[in-house]
């Protein structure tokens, strides 16, 4: 909390609550990125490629 008070005194943030909200926002954004990375790591890359290349039998797309 001493750093927080220092940042407010230095004018980096107008008040403590603004500094805390900024920190919470940063942590939330980091958590979203980390969650996405964790979920992507669960995917089987070879299986995803196989599924993407799988023939659906639908010749209507893409239209040439």
C-alpha positions in Angstrom: 0.0 0.0 0.0 3.0 2.3 0.5 3.7 2.2 -3.3 0.0 3.0 -3.9 0.2 6.0 -1.8 3.4 7.1 -3.4 1.9 6.8 -6.9 -1.1 9.0 -5.8 1.3 11.6 -4.3 3.4 11.6 -7.5 0.2 12.2 -9.5 0.3 8.9 -11.5 -3.2 8.3 -10.3 -5.8 10.9 -9.1 -6.8 8.7 -6.1 -6.2 5.3 -4.6 -9.4 3.8 -5.8 -8.5 4.7 -9.4 -5.1 3.0 -9.0 -6.7 -0.1 -7.5 -9.3 -0.3 -10.3 -6.5 0.0 -12.9 -4.7 -2.9 -11.2 -7.8 -5.1 -11.1 -8.4 -4.4 -14.8 -4.9 -5.4 -15.6 -5.2 -8.6 -13.6 -8.5 -9.4 -15.3 -7.1 -8.9 -18.8 -4.1 -11.1 -17.9 -6.4 -13.8 -16.6 -8.4 -13.8 -19.8 -5.2 -14.2 -21.9 -3.9 -17.0 -19.6 -7.3 -18.8 -19.7 -7.3 -18.7 -23.5 -3.8 -20.1 -23.6 -4.7 -22.9 -21.2 -7.7 -23.8 -23.3 -5.8 -23.8 -26.5 -3.2 -26.0 -25.0 -5.9 -28.6 -24.4 -6.5 -28.9 -28.1 -5.0 -31.8 -30.1 -3.4 -30.0 -33.0 -3.3 -33.1 -35.2 -6.9 -33.8 -34.6 -7.9 -30.2 -35.3 -6.0 -30.4 -38.7 -7.7 -33.7 -39.5 -11.1 -32.3 -38.8 -10.5 -29.2 -40.8 -9.3 -31.2 -43.8 -12.2 -33.7 -43.5 -14.4 -33.9 -46.6 -17.9 -33.0 -45.7 -19.3 -34.1 -49.0 -20.9 -30.7 -49.5 -19.8 -29.5 -52.9 -21.8 -26.2 -52.6 -19.0 -24.4 -50.9 -16.7 -22.7 -51.9 -18.4 -21.6 -55.1 -15.9 -21.4 -57.9 
